Amino acid sequence: PPPPPPAEVPLPGTAALLLIGLGALGLAGRRRKSRDA
């Protein structure tokens, strides 16, 4: 059987989800900080 892909290289879909999640967290963090300030 073919060797499994390296964990260091995620699937395009997984990478997209990670980028979306990080972006959402970043926006939420900025909004929270701006509100507190």
CORVEN-V842379 format. One record per backbone hydrogen bond with DSSP energy under -0.5 kcal/mol. CO is the residue of the C=O (numbers start at 1). NH is the residue of the N-H. If there is no record, write none. Layout:
co,nh
CO,NH
CO,NH
This chain:
co,nh
6,9
8,10
11,15
12,16
13,17
14,18
15,19
16,20
17,21
18,22
19,23
20,24
21,25
22,26
23,27
24,28
25,29
26,30
27,31
28,32
29,33
30,34
31,35
32,36
33,37
